[in-house]
Amino acid sequence: MSKAITEVHEIKVYNESTRLFLVKSFYCYELYISNMQEYMAIDLLKWLKTEYIWMMFLTR
């Protein structure tokens, strides 16, 4: 079960350059979150692999 908090906000923008800035900002933020999740998953897998190797070594 996900514990993510989702908030919805309505932003009214009447200037096209501001709208494009916001779209780009949110895209970059989503990309940052995606990359951070991927990095954390890779780091977790490396840690699990190391723990598994140690466990196999110590149980010989």
N, CA, C and O atoms as CSV, one atom per row, in Angstrom:
chain,resi,resn,atom,element,x,y,z
A,1,MET,N,N,0.843,-1.179,0.000
A,1,MET,CA,C,0.000,0.000,0.000
A,1,MET,C,C,0.887,1.240,0.000
A,1,MET,O,O,1.800,1.361,0.817
A,2,SER,N,N,0.622,2.123,-0.886
A,2,SER,CA,C,1.434,3.332,-1.021
A,2,SER,C,C,1.057,4.348,0.043
A,2,SER,O,O,-0.119,4.540,0.350
A,3,LYS,N,N,2.066,4.992,0.597
A,3,LYS,CA,C,1.821,6.042,1.582
A,3,LYS,C,C,2.047,7.420,0.970
A,3,LYS,O,O,2.274,8.398,1.682
A,4,ALA,N,N,1.982,7.484,-0.342
A,4,ALA,CA,C,2.212,8.750,-1.040
A,4,ALA,C,C,1.081,9.724,-0.747
A,4,ALA,O,O,-0.086,9.342,-0.661
A,5,ILE,N,N,1.444,10.964,-0.599
A,5,ILE,CA,C,0.466,12.030,-0.394
A,5,ILE,C,C,0.319,12.773,-1.707
A,5,ILE,O,O,1.302,13.226,-2.294
A,6,THR,N,N,-0.893,12.890,-2.148
A,6,THR,CA,C,-1.154,13.587,-3.404
A,6,THR,C,C,-1.952,14.843,-3.115
A,6,THR,O,O,-2.997,14.794,-2.466
A,7,GLU,N,N,-1.460,15.947,-3.594
A,7,GLU,CA,C,-2.173,17.214,-3.459
A,7,GLU,C,C,-2.479,17.737,-4.847
A,7,GLU,O,O,-1.647,17.663,-5.751
A,8,VAL,N,N,-3.667,18.259,-5.004
A,8,VAL,CA,C,-4.071,18.819,-6.288
A,8,VAL,C,C,-4.290,20.307,-6.103
A,8,VAL,O,O,-5.047,20.732,-5.231
A,9,HIS,N,N,-3.622,21.092,-6.930
A,9,HIS,CA,C,-3.762,22.548,-6.893
A,9,HIS,C,C,-4.129,23.039,-8.281
A,9,HIS,O,O,-3.647,22.516,-9.287
A,10,GLU,N,N,-4.968,24.026,-8.325
A,10,GLU,CA,C,-5.324,24.629,-9.607
A,10,GLU,C,C,-4.567,25.940,-9.735
A,10,GLU,O,O,-4.662,26.815,-8.874
A,11,ILE,N,N,-3.821,26.060,-10.813
A,11,ILE,CA,C,-3.050,27.275,-11.057
A,11,ILE,C,C,-3.556,27.899,-12.349
A,11,ILE,O,O,-3.513,27.275,-13.409
A,12,LYS,N,N,-4.029,29.123,-12.254
A,12,LYS,CA,C,-4.492,29.829,-13.451
A,12,LYS,C,C,-3.375,30.745,-13.932
A,12,LYS,O,O,-2.897,31.605,-13.193
A,13,VAL,N,N,-2.971,30.550,-15.169
A,13,VAL,CA,C,-1.880,31.327,-15.746
A,13,VAL,C,C,-2.390,31.981,-17.024
A,13,VAL,O,O,-2.971,31.325,-17.889
A,14,TYR,N,N,-2.161,33.282,-17.122
A,14,TYR,CA,C,-2.640,34.019,-18.288
A,14,TYR,C,C,-1.504,34.432,-19.214
A,14,TYR,O,O,-1.743,34.998,-20.280
A,15,ASN,N,N,-0.291,34.153,-18.816
A,15,ASN,CA,C,0.883,34.516,-19.598
A,15,ASN,C,C,1.505,33.232,-20.155
A,15,ASN,O,O,1.803,32.313,-19.392
A,16,GLU,N,N,1.699,33.160,-21.449
A,16,GLU,CA,C,2.207,31.936,-22.078
A,16,GLU,C,C,3.616,31.581,-21.611
A,16,GLU,O,O,3.916,30.404,-21.414
A,17,SER,N,N,4.469,32.559,-21.433
A,17,SER,CA,C,5.837,32.256,-20.991
A,17,SER,C,C,5.835,31.703,-19.564
A,17,SER,O,O,6.631,30.823,-19.237
A,18,THR,N,N,4.949,32.215,-18.722
A,18,THR,CA,C,4.833,31.690,-17.359
A,18,THR,C,C,4.309,30.259,-17.392
A,18,THR,O,O,4.779,29.398,-16.648
A,19,ARG,N,N,3.337,30.015,-18.254
A,19,ARG,CA,C,2.786,28.671,-18.384
A,19,ARG,C,C,3.867,27.688,-18.821
A,19,ARG,O,O,3.982,26.597,-18.262
A,20,LEU,N,N,4.655,28.072,-19.815
A,20,LEU,CA,C,5.730,27.202,-20.286
A,20,LEU,C,C,6.774,26.966,-19.200
A,20,LEU,O,O,7.300,25.862,-19.060
A,21,PHE,N,N,7.067,28.015,-18.433
A,21,PHE,CA,C,8.010,27.877,-17.322
A,21,PHE,C,C,7.494,26.863,-16.302
A,21,PHE,O,O,8.253,26.012,-15.838
A,22,LEU,N,N,6.224,26.947,-15.954
A,22,LEU,CA,C,5.644,26.018,-14.979
A,22,LEU,C,C,5.632,24.584,-15.507
A,22,LEU,O,O,5.939,23.642,-14.776
A,23,VAL,N,N,5.278,24.432,-16.776
A,23,VAL,CA,C,5.267,23.093,-17.372
A,23,VAL,C,C,6.667,22.491,-17.330
A,23,VAL,O,O,6.837,21.332,-16.952
A,24,LYS,N,N,7.662,23.272,-17.715
A,24,LYS,CA,C,9.049,22.792,-17.705
A,24,LYS,C,C,9.509,22.488,-16.279
A,24,LYS,O,O,10.204,21.499,-16.047
A,25,SER,N,N,9.125,23.333,-15.330
A,25,SER,CA,C,9.513,23.124,-13.933
A,25,SER,C,C,8.938,21.827,-13.390
A,25,SER,O,O,9.645,21.047,-12.751
A,26,PHE,N,N,7.647,21.595,-13.646
A,26,PHE,CA,C,7.035,20.360,-13.160
A,26,PHE,C,C,7.634,19.140,-13.849
A,26,PHE,O,O,7.810,18.097,-13.220
A,27,TYR,N,N,7.946,19.260,-15.127
A,27,TYR,CA,C,8.574,18.151,-15.845
A,27,TYR,C,C,9.939,17.828,-15.223
A,27,TYR,O,O,10.262,16.663,-14.996
A,28,CYS,N,N,10.725,18.856,-14.953
A,28,CYS,CA,C,12.050,18.654,-14.350
A,28,CYS,C,C,11.923,18.047,-12.956
A,28,CYS,O,O,12.721,17.191,-12.576
A,29,TYR,N,N,10.927,18.484,-12.200
A,29,TYR,CA,C,10.708,17.943,-10.857
A,29,TYR,C,C,10.341,16.460,-10.936
A,29,TYR,O,O,10.863,15.651,-10.168
A,30,GLU,N,N,9.444,16.101,-11.862
A,30,GLU,CA,C,9.064,14.698,-12.029
A,30,GLU,C,C,10.262,13.861,-12.465
A,30,GLU,O,O,10.437,12.734,-12.002
A,31,LEU,N,N,11.078,14.406,-13.344
A,31,LEU,CA,C,12.275,13.705,-13.790
A,31,LEU,C,C,13.245,13.507,-12.628
A,31,LEU,O,O,13.843,12.440,-12.490
A,32,TYR,N,N,13.400,14.535,-11.794
A,32,TYR,CA,C,14.261,14.442,-10.614
A,32,TYR,C,C,13.776,13.337,-9.678
A,32,TYR,O,O,14.571,12.523,-9.208
A,33,ILE,N,N,12.472,13.310,-9.409
A,33,ILE,CA,C,11.914,12.292,-8.519
A,33,ILE,C,C,12.119,10.897,-9.113
A,33,ILE,O,O,12.494,9.963,-8.405
A,34,SER,N,N,11.874,10.766,-10.399
A,34,SER,CA,C,12.048,9.475,-11.070
A,34,SER,C,C,13.498,9.004,-10.980
A,34,SER,O,O,13.760,7.843,-10.667
A,35,ASN,N,N,14.433,9.905,-11.256
A,35,ASN,CA,C,15.856,9.553,-11.188
A,35,ASN,C,C,16.273,9.206,-9.767
A,35,ASN,O,O,17.066,8.288,-9.558
A,36,MET,N,N,15.743,9.936,-8.788
A,36,MET,CA,C,16.085,9.661,-7.391
A,36,MET,C,C,15.561,8.282,-6.981
A,36,MET,O,O,16.256,7.536,-6.292
A,37,GLN,N,N,14.352,7.945,-7.397
A,37,GLN,CA,C,13.802,6.625,-7.077
A,37,GLN,C,C,14.632,5.526,-7.728
A,37,GLN,O,O,14.895,4.495,-7.110
A,38,GLU,N,N,15.044,5.745,-8.974
A,38,GLU,CA,C,15.866,4.759,-9.672
A,38,GLU,C,C,17.217,4.607,-8.980
A,38,GLU,O,O,17.699,3.489,-8.797
A,39,TYR,N,N,17.831,5.729,-8.593
A,39,TYR,CA,C,19.121,5.692,-7.907
A,39,TYR,C,C,19.007,4.940,-6.588
A,39,TYR,O,O,19.864,4.121,-6.257
A,40,MET,N,N,17.946,5.221,-5.836
A,40,MET,CA,C,17.758,4.559,-4.547
A,40,MET,C,C,17.528,3.062,-4.734
A,40,MET,O,O,18.002,2.259,-3.929
A,41,ALA,N,N,16.812,2.682,-5.778
A,41,ALA,CA,C,16.573,1.263,-6.043
A,41,ALA,C,C,17.873,0.557,-6.401
A,41,ALA,O,O,18.133,-0.550,-5.930
A,42,ILE,N,N,18.688,1.193,-7.230
A,42,ILE,CA,C,19.976,0.606,-7.612
A,42,ILE,C,C,20.870,0.475,-6.384
A,42,ILE,O,O,21.544,-0.540,-6.208
A,43,ASP,N,N,20.876,1.503,-5.533
A,43,ASP,CA,C,21.671,1.467,-4.312
A,43,ASP,C,C,21.192,0.349,-3.388
A,43,ASP,O,O,22.003,-0.351,-2.782
A,44,LEU,N,N,19.885,0.184,-3.284
A,44,LEU,CA,C,19.329,-0.888,-2.459
A,44,LEU,C,C,19.741,-2.249,-3.002
A,44,LEU,O,O,20.106,-3.139,-2.234
A,45,LEU,N,N,19.685,-2.418,-4.317
A,45,LEU,CA,C,20.080,-3.699,-4.907
A,45,LEU,C,C,21.557,-3.994,-4.663
A,45,LEU,O,O,21.925,-5.138,-4.396
A,46,LYS,N,N,22.402,-2.971,-4.754
A,46,LYS,CA,C,23.831,-3.165,-4.466
A,46,LYS,C,C,24.027,-3.602,-3.020
A,46,LYS,O,O,24.827,-4.494,-2.738
A,47,TRP,N,N,23.292,-2.970,-2.105
A,47,TRP,CA,C,23.402,-3.310,-0.688
A,47,TRP,C,C,22.943,-4.743,-0.451
A,47,TRP,O,O,23.601,-5.499,0.264
A,48,LEU,N,N,21.800,-5.123,-1.059
A,48,LEU,CA,C,21.296,-6.486,-0.894
A,48,LEU,C,C,22.275,-7.509,-1.455
A,48,LEU,O,O,22.478,-8.571,-0.867
A,49,LYS,N,N,22.880,-7.185,-2.591
A,49,LYS,CA,C,23.859,-8.092,-3.194
A,49,LYS,C,C,25.052,-8.270,-2.262
A,49,LYS,O,O,25.529,-9.389,-2.073
A,50,THR,N,N,25.532,-7.186,-1.685
A,50,THR,CA,C,26.660,-7.246,-0.753
A,50,THR,C,C,26.297,-8.069,0.475
A,50,THR,O,O,27.082,-8.908,0.918
A,51,GLU,N,N,25.105,-7.832,1.027
A,51,GLU,CA,C,24.665,-8.588,2.199
A,51,GLU,C,C,24.550,-10.074,1.876
A,51,GLU,O,O,24.925,-10.919,2.689
A,52,TYR,N,N,24.034,-10.392,0.695
A,52,TYR,CA,C,23.889,-11.792,0.285
A,52,TYR,C,C,25.258,-12.456,0.163
A,52,TYR,O,O,25.443,-13.590,0.605
A,53,ILE,N,N,26.208,-11.756,-0.433
A,53,ILE,CA,C,27.564,-12.308,-0.581
A,53,ILE,C,C,28.178,-12.564,0.787
A,53,ILE,O,O,28.785,-13.612,1.009
A,54,TRP,N,N,28.025,-11.608,1.710
A,54,TRP,CA,C,28.554,-11.788,3.062
A,54,TRP,C,C,27.870,-12.950,3.770
A,54,TRP,O,O,28.522,-13.734,4.459
A,55,MET,N,N,26.562,-13.060,3.601
A,55,MET,CA,C,25.825,-14.142,4.236
A,55,MET,C,C,26.316,-15.494,3.714
A,55,MET,O,O,26.499,-16.431,4.491
A,56,MET,N,N,26.526,-15.594,2.409
A,56,MET,CA,C,27.015,-16.845,1.824
A,56,MET,C,C,28.436,-17.149,2.305
A,56,MET,O,O,28.781,-18.305,2.550
A,57,PHE,N,N,29.253,-16.106,2.436
A,57,PHE,CA,C,30.633,-16.274,2.896
A,57,PHE,C,C,30.676,-16.726,4.355
A,57,PHE,O,O,31.453,-17.610,4.714
A,58,LEU,N,N,29.842,-16.116,5.188
A,58,LEU,CA,C,29.874,-16.410,6.619
A,58,LEU,C,C,29.226,-17.744,6.972
A,58,LEU,O,O,29.524,-18.308,8.025
A,59,THR,N,N,28.362,-18.253,6.130
A,59,THR,CA,C,27.679,-19.516,6.451
A,59,THR,C,C,28.397,-20.737,5.895
A,59,THR,O,O,27.865,-21.846,5.949
A,60,ARG,N,N,29.578,-20.550,5.369
A,60,ARG,CA,C,30.344,-21.701,4.856
A,60,ARG,C,C,30.900,-22.505,5.988
A,60,ARG,O,O,31.573,-23.510,5.760
